[in-house]
Amino acid sequence: MSMSVKKRVHVIKRTDGWVVKKEGADRASRKYDTKQEAVESTKSYRQKGHDIVIHKKDGTIEKWAKS
């Protein structure tokens, strides 16, 4: 079996809202109207051992929550 690799999940601002996107994915997993909703939705990823990277509106990193 291959060794499990930790993944990162990003909360990113888009013109029409906030999205949750797994690192390396072509498309966002889901879109939310508010940043708070997007951040709340990442709890299940944290429980699975993913790092959560929350970005500011300008794209810079606001918070990096390591699992």
N, C-alpha and C positions, 0 to 999 in steps of 0.2 A: 504494500500500500504506500501511496505517496504521502509525504509529510504535509500536514495542513498548513496553509499559508494565511497569515492574518490579512484581512481585507480592511480597507478604509471606506467609509461612507461619508459623502460630502453633502452639506446643506448649502445650496447655492442660490443667489438671487438671479432671477430671470425677469424679462420685461413684464411678463404677465403673472408673476408671483414668485414663490420659492419652490425649489425642487430638491428631492433627495435622490442622490445618484451614487451608485457603487463605483468605486475607482476602477477604471478600465472598461466600464460599460459604454456602449454607444449612445444609449438613451437613459433619461432619468427614470427612476422607478415610479415616482408619483409627484404630482404638482399640488401645492397648497397655496391658499390665499395669503396666509401670514407665516412669518418666520417661526413664531412660537408653535404653530401646528406642525410645521416641518420638523422642528427639533423634537417635539413630543413623539413623533412617529418613529424616531430613531431608537427608542428604548429597546425594541425587540432585537435590533442589530447589536446593541451593547451587550445584551444578555447572551448573544451567540458568540461574543468575543471580538467583535469588530471595533476598530477605532472610529470615532466620530469627529469629523473636521467641520466646524461651523465657520462659515465665511461671512464677512461684512458685505454690505451692498456693493462696495467697490472691488470685491473679489479677494481682498486680503484676509488672512486667517484671524478670526476673532478668538477661537478656542479650539484646542485639540484635546479631546477626551480619550485617553488611552484606556483600553480594557484591561 
